[in-house]
Amino acid sequence: MPEGSVSFVRQEAQRGLGHAVSLARRLVGDEPFAVLLPDDVIPALAQMVGAHTTQGGHMIATEEVPANRISSYGVVDIARQQGAVQALRGLVEKPKAEDAPSRFGIVGRYILEPSIFDGLVSQKPGSGGEIQLTDAIASDLRTAGVNGFAFDGERFDCGSVPGYLEATIAFALDRPELCNGVSQFFAARSTGNLRAA
């Protein structure tokens, strides 16, 4: 694919992330590729690309999550960890907290080998009756190998209104031209000196 070109594939029905990824097969070809979920704003991909060049196999971003939220995530079973790289012996989609193999959930960045497409073709529906990418990665564990990557940095879950607002405020506070105005707005709101519009 020429540099700078853009192609779109439409998922006609919500059949899961695994199904959505499978639709990109003809665009990806035989090269490793990245999957970025836009509702997760995280500084992980550049770190992962560096690690993937030496590790190979599938690589998935992970983050430690609270026990009361673990059932909302795919969760990794870590055999060993060296630095940020976690050698995995398994993955499970949305386990109950008491059944989770770790507290590290899978978050929205993946570097996948093209072998994932063969697994997705035969992948049966999993959690929620959908084709789960986590299940396909788990079934390719022994063939391609899978590593987690506990990235360094802050994650914003923009799939919720509070997460979206937190991300917007954090990015505004990091920009010199916006920081003072945003800080003054919150200071005025906290003292009751500013009314809502």
N, C-alpha and C positions, 0 to 999 in steps of 0.2 A: 504494500500500500504506500503510495507516495507521501512524503512528509507534508503535514499540514492538511491532509484530506480528512473529511469527516463522513462517516456512514452511520445510518440509523437502522435499527431493527426493532420492530414493534411486537411486543408480547400481547397477543389478542385476548388472553384471559389470564387472571392471576393464578398461576399454577406453581408459584414458588421461585426462589432465587436460582435454584439449580436449573429449572426449565428456562428461565430468562437467559442465563449464561449459555445454555446449550444452543440458543438461537444465533449466537455470534460465531459459531464454528467456521462458517465459510469466510468470515472476515479475518479471523485470527490466523488460520493456517497452521503451520507446524512450529510455531515459536512460543516461548513462555509469554504470558500476557498478564496484565493487571486488571483487577476488578476493584472499582472504587464505589462504595455506597455513599450517595451524596448527603444522606441525613447524618452521617458521622463525619464531623470535622476534626481531623487529627493529623499531626505532623509525622505520619509513619512511613509513607511510601518511599521517600528518598533513602531513609535508613534501611528499609527492607531491601531495596534494590542492591545496595552495597553488600548486605549480608547474603542475598540470594546468589550473587556472582561466585561466592566461594562455597555455598551450601548446596545449591541446586534443589530439585524437588519442588513440591508445593510449599508455599510459605504463607502463613496467616497471621495478621496482627492480633495480639491478645492484650487484655487489660484485666487486672484484678478487680472483681466486682463484689459488692456486698452480698452476703448469703441470701438476704430476702429478695434479691433481684436475679439470682443465678438461673432461675427457671425461665427467664426471658432470653437466654443466650445459648448458643452452641458453646460447649465447654471442652477444654483440652485436658488430656491425661498426659502429664509430663513425666518422661522417663529420666531426663537429666536436663540441666540448664547450664549454659556457659555464656556469661554476659547476658545479652538480650535474647539469644537464640535458645529456644526450648525444643529439644528432641522429643517428639511425641510418640506415644505408643497407642494413642486412640483419641477419638473425638466423639462427643455425644450431643445430640440436639435437644436443648431445652429440658434438662433433667430436673427432677425435684432436688431441692437443696441437699437433702440427706443422701441422695444417690450421686451427686456430682463428684467427679474424680479430682477436681481442684476448684479453686476460686477464680481461675483465669478464664474469662469469657472471650469469645471470638468477636472482634469488632471490625468495622467495614472496610478493611483493606486486605487484598489477597494478591499474591503472585502465583499463578497456576501454570503447570505444564500442560501442553496440549493433550496429554493422555486423559485428562479429566473428561473430555468430550465422549470418549468411549464408555466411561462409567456412567455418564449422564443419560446416554441412550437407553441403558437397561435399568436405570435407577427407579425403584418403586416409590410411590408416595410415602412420605414419613410423617413427621409431626405436622398437625393441622391438615393432613390430607394433601400436602404439597410436595413437589420434588425439591428436596433439601440439598443445597450445595454441600453442607457439612457432611451429610451421609455419603455423597459421592467422593468427597475428599477422604473420608475415613476408609472407604472401600479400596482406595488407591494407595493406602498407607504403605503396604509392603512392596508395591511395584515402583512407585515414584519416590516414596519417602515424603514425610511431612514434618515441617518445623513450625513452631509458633515463634512469634517475635514480639517480645514485651517492649514496645516502643517507648522512647523517652519523650515526654511532652504531655500536654493537657488535651483531653478529648471533650468535645461538646456533642451531645446527642440532640441534634436538631430535629429529630422525629417527634419531639414534644414541644409544646409552646414554651414552657420554662427553659428547656435546653436551647431553643432558638434565641430566646431573649438573652440568656446568659452569653451565648456566642457573640451576638450583636454588640452587647455592652462591652465584653472583654476586648473585642477587636477595636471598638471605638476608643477605649481607654489606652490602647497601644499606639494610637495614631496621634502624633503631636498636634495636628490641626483640629482634632476633635476632643481630645482629652479634657481640656479646661472647661469647655462648654458642657460636656456630659457630667463632669464632676460637680460643677456648679448647680446643674439641674437636680442631681441627687441630693446635694447639700440643702438646697432650697426645699425640696420635697420632704426631707426628713425633719426639717424644722417647721413645716407647715406654712412657709412663706410663699408657696407657689400653688395655685389651684390647678386642678386638672382641666384640660380644655373641654 
